[in-house]
Amino acid sequence: MQADLIATLMSLIEKNRYWYPQTIYYAKHSQKYPFFIRATQHKHFKKLLELTGYQDAGKLKSAITESIERGKRDYTLGSSFRGLSYPKVFNMDKWDTLS
């Protein structure tokens, strides 16, 4: 499930890519994803930056938000995620908040 969400995140920030989380059906069993939870700590968040090619949290968050606003992706994930948004599933508001 996490790998699927990482692929989804990458498709949000790369203009010519599209990916929808194929394992979304299983989301009803868990809505906590360790990779994104660990990204609250700076040392783990750096791994996310390296993966995406961005230099800081603000630019990465902006790229995701702009992609959603452009309509590249529906903001919500559907009934499997009980209407949660991508930013919420990615734990985006807490990225890089702990040292």
Disulfide bonds with the S-S distance in Angstrom:
none
